[in-house]
Amino acid sequence: MDPLDRAAEIFWNLKMDQTGEKNAVLVYVAVRDQQYAVFADKGIYERVGEVFWKEEVKAMYRHFRENQISDAIAQVITDVGQALHTHFPYENDTDKNELPDDIVFGK
C-alpha cells in the first residue's frame, strides 16, 4: 500500500480531521516496510504550502537511507511543531488539546 494512502486511512480512522482549525498532522512510519509519510489536515497543509511537506518527506528519506530512523522522526516532529507554532500560536485562555498525544502502534 502507498504510505501516503495508509497515513490518510489512519488519519481518518483516528478522527484527526475533527480539530476546529483543521491543523492535525500524522507522521506515519512503517519501519519493517521502510515506508513513511506525513499527512496534514487542510488548515495546516495550506498554511505552510506543498513545498514544506515535500521537503519534510525528502528529509525523512535522507535519514532513513542512513538508517537514522529516530533522527528522521525527531526532525519532522520539530519542523511540524514549529510550523504549528508559527501558524497556530498557542492561546493560553482558549486553547485546548483536541487530540491525544499518544503514539499509535499498528500490527
PyMOL commands that set and color helices and strands:
alter all, ss='L'
color gray80, all
select helices_A, chain A and resi 3-13+16-18+42-48+50-65+69-87
alter helices_A, ss='H'
color red, helices_A
select strands_A, chain A and resi 25-30+35-40
alter strands_A, ss='S'
color yellow, strands_A
deselect
rebuild
show_as cartoon
